[in-house]
Amino acid sequence: MRRRDFIKVVAGSAVAWPLGAYAQQARRVPRIGVLWHAGNAEEEDPYFASLIEGFRNLGYGEDRIVLEHRFPGEKPELFASMAAELASSKPDALIAVGGAAPYAKKATATIPIVFM
């Protein structure tokens, strides 16, 4: 192989390599923490099912979004600890339902919060 041909191959590879690396990056799945006020999903129905259905209708099925649910069962000490737990897991956003809103607001000043 001639020197000039070798330089063309190496230079072409160096230019194409970053493009190939960019194309192979994995898609990041958003995480949303949900702080409910009841003790479980059944007690939150129909709101629990509506939230899941709403995300699906927007194209965010189970493979495109992660929802982390916490159910404090109307216990103030659990609201505070569960809100702090969700905030420390660094979700992309928090959803606070009903009486959970002030606890979510107190737990973080940097994560966007949707009050419901």
PyRosetta script that sets phi, psi and omega in degrees:
from pyrosetta import init, pose_from_sequence

init()
pose = pose_from_sequence("MRRRDFIKVVAGSAVAWPLGAYAQQARRVPRIGVLWHAGNAEEEDPYFASLIEGFRNLGYGEDRIVLEHRFPGEKPELFASMAAELASSKPDALIAVGGAAPYAKKATATIPIVFM")
pose.set_psi(1, 135.5)
pose.set_omega(1, 179.1)
pose.set_phi(2, -78.8)
pose.set_psi(2, 156.0)
pose.set_omega(2, -176.0)
pose.set_phi(3, -58.4)
pose.set_psi(3, -43.5)
pose.set_omega(3, -178.7)
pose.set_phi(4, -63.1)
pose.set_psi(4, -41.1)
pose.set_omega(4, 177.9)
pose.set_phi(5, -65.2)
pose.set_psi(5, -40.1)
pose.set_omega(5, 179.3)
pose.set_phi(6, -61.7)
pose.set_psi(6, -44.8)
pose.set_omega(6, -179.7)
pose.set_phi(7, -63.3)
pose.set_psi(7, -38.2)
pose.set_omega(7, 178.2)
pose.set_phi(8, -63.3)
pose.set_psi(8, -42.8)
pose.set_omega(8, -179.4)
pose.set_phi(9, -65.0)
pose.set_psi(9, -46.4)
pose.set_omega(9, -179.1)
pose.set_phi(10, -65.2)
pose.set_psi(10, -43.5)
pose.set_omega(10, -179.8)
pose.set_phi(11, -66.0)
pose.set_psi(11, -40.0)
pose.set_omega(11, 178.0)
pose.set_phi(12, -64.6)
pose.set_psi(12, -39.6)
pose.set_omega(12, 178.4)
pose.set_phi(13, -66.9)
pose.set_psi(13, -39.5)
pose.set_omega(13, -179.0)
pose.set_phi(14, -65.8)
pose.set_psi(14, -34.3)
pose.set_omega(14, 179.0)
pose.set_phi(15, -74.2)
pose.set_psi(15, -40.6)
pose.set_omega(15, -176.4)
pose.set_phi(16, -78.6)
pose.set_psi(16, -24.4)
pose.set_omega(16, -174.9)
pose.set_phi(17, -59.9)
pose.set_psi(17, -46.9)
pose.set_omega(17, 179.1)
pose.set_phi(18, -63.0)
pose.set_psi(18, -33.3)
pose.set_omega(18, 179.1)
pose.set_phi(19, -66.4)
pose.set_psi(19, -40.6)
pose.set_omega(19, 177.7)
pose.set_phi(20, -65.9)
pose.set_psi(20, -38.7)
pose.set_omega(20, 179.5)
pose.set_phi(21, -67.4)
pose.set_psi(21, -37.5)
pose.set_omega(21, 179.3)
pose.set_phi(22, -66.4)
pose.set_psi(22, -40.8)
pose.set_omega(22, -176.8)
pose.set_phi(23, -68.6)
pose.set_psi(23, -21.6)
pose.set_omega(23, -175.5)
pose.set_phi(24, -95.3)
pose.set_psi(24, 5.0)
pose.set_omega(24, -179.5)
pose.set_phi(25, -69.4)
pose.set_psi(25, 140.3)
pose.set_omega(25, -178.9)
pose.set_phi(26, -76.2)
pose.set_psi(26, 149.0)
pose.set_omega(26, 177.9)
pose.set_phi(27, -76.2)
pose.set_psi(27, 131.2)
pose.set_omega(27, -179.6)
pose.set_phi(28, -84.9)
pose.set_psi(28, 129.8)
pose.set_omega(28, 180.0)
pose.set_phi(29, -92.2)
pose.set_psi(29, 122.8)
pose.set_omega(29, -179.7)
pose.set_phi(30, -66.4)
pose.set_psi(30, 146.8)
pose.set_omega(30, 178.3)
pose.set_phi(31, -118.1)
pose.set_psi(31, 132.2)
pose.set_omega(31, 179.0)
pose.set_phi(32, -126.2)
pose.set_psi(32, 128.1)
pose.set_omega(32, 176.2)
pose.set_phi(33, -92.4)
pose.set_psi(33, 133.0)
pose.set_omega(33, -179.5)
pose.set_phi(34, -120.0)
pose.set_psi(34, 119.3)
pose.set_omega(34, 178.0)
pose.set_phi(35, -106.0)
pose.set_psi(35, 106.7)
pose.set_omega(35, -179.2)
pose.set_phi(36, -86.8)
pose.set_psi(36, -178.8)
pose.set_omega(36, 176.2)
pose.set_phi(37, -113.3)
pose.set_psi(37, -21.3)
pose.set_omega(37, -179.2)
pose.set_phi(38, -83.9)
pose.set_psi(38, -176.9)
pose.set_omega(38, -175.4)
pose.set_phi(39, -89.5)
pose.set_psi(39, -18.4)
pose.set_omega(39, 179.4)
pose.set_phi(40, -162.2)
pose.set_psi(40, 176.1)
pose.set_omega(40, -176.6)
pose.set_phi(41, -64.9)
pose.set_psi(41, -36.3)
pose.set_omega(41, -179.3)
pose.set_phi(42, -64.3)
pose.set_psi(42, -37.7)
pose.set_omega(42, 178.6)
pose.set_phi(43, -70.4)
pose.set_psi(43, -21.8)
pose.set_omega(43, -179.8)
pose.set_phi(44, -89.5)
pose.set_psi(44, -6.3)
pose.set_omega(44, -179.6)
pose.set_phi(45, -65.5)
pose.set_psi(45, 138.8)
pose.set_omega(45, 11.2)
pose.set_phi(46, -91.7)
pose.set_psi(46, 0.0)
pose.set_omega(46, -176.4)
pose.set_phi(47, -67.0)
pose.set_psi(47, -39.2)
pose.set_omega(47, 179.0)
pose.set_phi(48, -60.6)
pose.set_psi(48, -51.2)
pose.set_omega(48, -179.6)
pose.set_phi(49, -63.4)
pose.set_psi(49, -36.4)
pose.set_omega(49, 179.8)
pose.set_phi(50, -65.7)
pose.set_psi(50, -39.2)
pose.set_omega(50, 178.7)
pose.set_phi(51, -63.7)
pose.set_psi(51, -46.8)
pose.set_omega(51, 179.2)
pose.set_phi(52, -61.9)
pose.set_psi(52, -46.1)
pose.set_omega(52, -179.8)
pose.set_phi(53, -63.7)
pose.set_psi(53, -39.5)
pose.set_omega(53, 178.7)
pose.set_phi(54, -61.3)
pose.set_psi(54, -43.2)
pose.set_omega(54, 176.9)
pose.set_phi(55, -64.6)
pose.set_psi(55, -40.9)
pose.set_omega(55, 178.1)
pose.set_phi(56, -61.9)
pose.set_psi(56, -42.2)
pose.set_omega(56, 179.9)
pose.set_phi(57, -63.4)
pose.set_psi(57, -27.5)
pose.set_omega(57, 177.4)
pose.set_phi(58, -85.6)
pose.set_psi(58, 0.7)
pose.set_omega(58, 178.6)
pose.set_phi(59, 94.1)
pose.set_psi(59, 11.2)
pose.set_omega(59, 179.9)
pose.set_phi(60, -106.7)
pose.set_psi(60, 78.6)
pose.set_omega(60, 175.8)
pose.set_phi(61, -77.5)
pose.set_psi(61, -172.7)
pose.set_omega(61, -176.4)
pose.set_phi(62, -62.7)
pose.set_psi(62, -23.0)
pose.set_omega(62, -179.4)
pose.set_phi(63, -88.7)
pose.set_psi(63, -8.4)
pose.set_omega(63, -176.5)
pose.set_phi(64, -114.5)
pose.set_psi(64, -3.8)
pose.set_omega(64, 179.7)
pose.set_phi(65, -156.1)
pose.set_psi(65, 148.7)
pose.set_omega(65, 176.7)
pose.set_phi(66, -116.7)
pose.set_psi(66, 122.6)
pose.set_omega(66, 176.5)
pose.set_phi(67, -107.5)
pose.set_psi(67, 123.1)
pose.set_omega(67, 177.5)
pose.set_phi(68, -105.8)
pose.set_psi(68, 111.5)
pose.set_omega(68, -175.7)
pose.set_phi(69, -97.7)
pose.set_psi(69, 143.1)
pose.set_omega(69, 172.9)
pose.set_phi(70, -132.2)
pose.set_psi(70, 135.3)
pose.set_omega(70, -177.5)
pose.set_phi(71, -124.0)
pose.set_psi(71, 97.2)
pose.set_omega(71, -176.0)
pose.set_phi(72, -79.0)
pose.set_psi(72, -9.8)
pose.set_omega(72, 177.0)
pose.set_phi(73, 65.4)
pose.set_psi(73, 36.6)
pose.set_omega(73, 177.3)
pose.set_phi(74, 62.4)
pose.set_psi(74, 21.4)
pose.set_omega(74, 179.1)
pose.set_phi(75, -101.1)
pose.set_psi(75, 115.3)
pose.set_omega(75, -175.4)
pose.set_phi(76, -54.2)
pose.set_psi(76, -39.6)
pose.set_omega(76, -179.3)
pose.set_phi(77, -67.3)
pose.set_psi(77, -30.1)
pose.set_omega(77, 176.8)
pose.set_phi(78, -76.5)
pose.set_psi(78, -34.2)
pose.set_omega(78, 176.6)
pose.set_phi(79, -55.9)
pose.set_psi(79, -50.2)
pose.set_omega(79, -176.7)
pose.set_phi(80, -63.7)
pose.set_psi(80, -46.5)
pose.set_omega(80, -177.5)
pose.set_phi(81, -69.8)
pose.set_psi(81, -38.2)
pose.set_omega(81, 179.6)
pose.set_phi(82, -71.1)
pose.set_psi(82, -35.4)
pose.set_omega(82, 175.9)
pose.set_phi(83, -64.5)
pose.set_psi(83, -42.5)
pose.set_omega(83, 178.1)
pose.set_phi(84, -65.3)
pose.set_psi(84, -39.5)
pose.set_omega(84, 178.6)
pose.set_phi(85, -62.6)
pose.set_psi(85, -45.5)
pose.set_omega(85, 178.4)
pose.set_phi(86, -63.2)
pose.set_psi(86, -44.0)
pose.set_omega(86, -179.1)
pose.set_phi(87, -64.2)
pose.set_psi(87, -37.0)
pose.set_omega(87, -179.0)
pose.set_phi(88, -71.9)
pose.set_psi(88, -19.2)
pose.set_omega(88, 177.6)
pose.set_phi(89, -81.0)
pose.set_psi(89, 0.2)
pose.set_omega(89, 175.6)
pose.set_phi(90, 54.5)
pose.set_psi(90, 58.4)
pose.set_omega(90, 175.7)
pose.set_phi(91, -73.1)
pose.set_psi(91, 168.2)
pose.set_omega(91, 177.7)
pose.set_phi(92, -75.1)
pose.set_psi(92, -26.7)
pose.set_omega(92, 177.8)
pose.set_phi(93, -159.0)
pose.set_psi(93, 160.7)
pose.set_omega(93, 174.5)
pose.set_phi(94, -119.1)
pose.set_psi(94, 143.6)
pose.set_omega(94, 171.5)
pose.set_phi(95, -116.4)
pose.set_psi(95, 125.5)
pose.set_omega(95, 179.7)
pose.set_phi(96, -116.2)
pose.set_psi(96, 124.8)
pose.set_omega(96, -175.5)
pose.set_phi(97, -103.6)
pose.set_psi(97, 127.9)
pose.set_omega(97, 174.2)
pose.set_phi(98, 57.9)
pose.set_psi(98, -123.3)
pose.set_omega(98, -177.2)
pose.set_phi(99, -68.8)
pose.set_psi(99, -4.4)
pose.set_omega(99, 179.9)
pose.set_phi(100, -79.3)
pose.set_psi(100, -15.8)
pose.set_omega(100, -173.5)
pose.set_phi(101, -56.4)
pose.set_psi(101, -50.2)
pose.set_omega(101, -178.6)
pose.set_phi(102, -63.4)
pose.set_psi(102, -32.4)
pose.set_omega(102, -180.0)
pose.set_phi(103, -70.4)
pose.set_psi(103, -39.1)
pose.set_omega(103, 177.2)
pose.set_phi(104, -65.5)
pose.set_psi(104, -41.6)
pose.set_omega(104, 179.8)
pose.set_phi(105, -63.8)
pose.set_psi(105, -36.4)
pose.set_omega(105, 179.9)
pose.set_phi(106, -73.1)
pose.set_psi(106, -27.7)
pose.set_omega(106, -175.6)
pose.set_phi(107, -75.6)
pose.set_psi(107, -25.0)
pose.set_omega(107, -177.0)
pose.set_phi(108, -153.0)
pose.set_psi(108, 149.0)
pose.set_omega(108, 174.3)
pose.set_phi(109, -117.8)
pose.set_psi(109, -0.7)
pose.set_omega(109, -175.6)
pose.set_phi(110, -114.0)
pose.set_psi(110, -22.9)
pose.set_omega(110, -178.5)
pose.set_phi(111, -91.3)
pose.set_psi(111, 131.1)
pose.set_omega(111, 177.5)
pose.set_phi(112, -61.6)
pose.set_psi(112, 138.5)
pose.set_omega(112, -178.6)
pose.set_phi(113, -122.3)
pose.set_psi(113, 132.8)
pose.set_omega(113, 174.1)
pose.set_phi(114, -108.7)
pose.set_psi(114, 123.5)
pose.set_omega(114, 179.2)
pose.set_phi(115, -96.0)
pose.set_psi(115, 136.3)
pose.set_omega(115, -177.8)
pose.set_phi(116, -126.1)
pose.dump_pdb("model.pdb")
